[in-house]
């Protein structure tokens, strides 16, 4: 029993040291990314279609959608898509079309499905109304500035670039659950994206923005090839990368708008994301234990009987963790929510460890009112 306890303490100590190294690596990855030469937004613009698949009205829906109508860009189309003619977002889109009559805005209502991922089915239904070769896929909770397209689209003019994606931050959080979720975006998830980019390059996409070309989409088999996957954004980027194209991470920072969240709903959402990551990147998901340095240090302190060494390790973990969060989340990503609530980062870390454990333990997820089981390759099947 003593040998086992000693082994556990040594494991926790080693993992905490590795987590400290990961936090420092995150700072290095962010420094390299944010110091790179910024894109010249005066480049010739390519005509583009923005595709926004919807399932109900998101928080701040009208203003979210309106930001895409205010783009400082020469030629673009916006296609919204819903599957139900009673969808709550339809009146908002109709008002938008009336308020911006000069914009080329279309609404597609079609219930046809090509797989269990209804968002991908929605995109497939919308594709027939797309006028331009360049397409930008965004979620309905995304809000952008007027120079968004001028940042996102130009890299697609190169032959090698098959997809452009971008980092994002939460712009609003109105209760504790939404604040904790917002903190996780910029203090945990986005640093992980930057580390992945540094170590292996971009091999995936982020759902807040996925810009590509129709011919690139066709080269991987179209939306049909990702219609069975939960993590459609990851798979779209990964398949385009496997087809020999580059996935480019833009310097543009998008915003997501979150309404009030119930704590239980937030936990379900986080578990779905965790299990989706595990299904798509099992080895990478195992490595996410290193993002939980705060919790690992706390566990080591408890099992070490609150020794002087354990407190030194805990203090170091907290100092480096908060420094990384401030530099990446506040300074470089401009997250005002994190600036105000950075003291909640340790609490978010404990929650993240709990979610990571639950993500490792099961395969079932809840999404848009349905229950699904994830298969080992990341595909999902509906269960009762």
GIGI-V135706 format. One record per residue. D_LAST is the distance of its C-alpha to the last C-alpha in Angstrom with 2 decimals. Layout:
[[D_LAST] [D_LAST]]
This chain:
[[43.68] [46.19] [45.67] [41.89] [42.38] [44.91] [42.59] [39.80] [42.37] [43.67] [40.22] [39.51] [43.00] [42.57] [39.20] [40.71] [43.67] [41.39] [39.47] [42.86] [43.64] [40.35] [41.23] [44.66] [43.22] [41.03] [44.22] [45.95] [43.15] [43.18] [46.98] [47.12] [44.56] [46.00] [49.56] [49.05] [50.90] [49.20] [48.48] [51.16] [49.48] [52.49] [51.36] [51.23] [47.96] [45.69] [44.01] [40.32] [37.20] [34.87] [31.23] [29.12] [25.47] [24.17] [21.14] [22.86] [26.22] [26.70] [29.15] [32.66] [31.33] [34.66] [36.73] [34.26] [34.44] [38.17] [39.05] [38.20] [40.55] [43.36] [43.55] [47.06] [46.48] [48.31] [45.73] [42.02] [39.27] [36.10] [33.04] [30.18] [26.91] [24.14] [21.48] [21.82] [25.28] [24.59] [23.89] [25.91] [27.67] [29.43] [32.29] [32.94] [33.28] [35.52] [37.71] [37.87] [39.08] [41.70] [42.86] [43.20] [44.57] [46.26] [43.04] [41.22] [37.79] [35.24] [31.89] [29.40] [26.76] [24.52] [20.85] [20.95] [18.59] [19.53] [16.49] [13.35] [15.92] [16.82] [19.95] [21.31] [20.69] [22.60] [25.38] [25.67] [26.10] [28.75] [30.65] [32.62] [34.32] [35.39] [39.20] [40.13] [39.82] [38.93] [35.53] [34.31] [30.60] [29.99] [27.27] [27.77] [28.63] [31.55] [35.15] [38.17] [41.95] [44.11] [44.97] [41.39] [41.67] [45.14] [43.71] [40.53] [41.70] [45.12] [43.92] [42.20] [45.73] [46.16] [45.34] [43.65] [41.23] [37.96] [35.96] [36.97] [34.80] [35.84] [35.37] [34.38] [34.68] [33.28] [35.80] [34.67] [33.03] [33.46] [32.06] [31.65] [28.05] [28.93] [32.20] [30.59] [28.25] [31.32] [33.35] [30.81] [31.16] [34.93] [35.77] [33.12] [31.17] [34.11] [36.50] [34.05] [34.12] [37.92] [38.17] [36.01] [38.28] [41.35] [40.36] [38.75] [38.93] [36.19] [33.56] [30.73] [30.40] [29.42] [27.29] [29.91] [32.14] [31.88] [35.02] [35.57] [37.14] [35.79] [37.68] [36.14] [32.64] [33.60] [35.04] [31.71] [29.94] [28.92] [25.70] [23.89] [24.33] [22.34] [19.56] [17.11] [18.08] [17.01] [20.70] [22.17] [25.40] [26.06] [25.45] [27.64] [30.46] [30.09] [30.20] [33.16] [34.88] [34.33] [35.88] [39.05] [38.97] [39.49] [37.01] [39.21] [38.54] [40.40] [42.50] [41.03] [38.91] [36.29] [34.95] [31.54] [31.37] [29.09] [28.79] [28.39] [25.34] [23.83] [24.05] [20.45] [19.41] [22.00] [20.79] [17.20] [18.91] [21.27] [18.76] [16.95] [20.46] [21.44] [18.64] [19.26] [22.94] [22.44] [20.55] [23.31] [26.30] [25.87] [29.62] [30.07] [27.28] [29.10] [32.22] [30.74] [31.81] [35.21] [34.17] [33.93] [37.64] [38.05] [35.54] [36.98] [40.44] [39.50] [38.08] [41.26] [43.41] [41.81] [42.09] [45.62] [46.81] [47.39] [50.09] [52.22] [50.75] [47.18] [48.14] [49.86] [46.76] [44.55] [47.04] [47.18] [43.40] [43.25] [46.23] [45.01] [41.44] [42.72] [45.26] [42.68] [40.46] [43.49] [44.84] [41.68] [39.78] [42.71] [45.62] [44.07] [40.82] [42.41] [39.63] [41.19] [38.25] [38.75] [42.50] [42.13] [39.57] [40.42] [41.04] [37.28] [36.74] [37.01] [34.37] [32.08] [32.86] [31.81] [28.51] [28.07] [28.75] [26.12] [23.53] [24.82] [24.30] [20.67] [20.23] [21.77] [19.72] [16.06] [14.05] [10.96] [11.75] [11.09] [12.88] [13.93] [11.31] [8.31] [6.72] [8.20] [9.98] [13.68] [15.80] [19.41] [20.89] [19.00] [16.71] [13.03] [10.10] [6.87] [3.79] [0.00]]
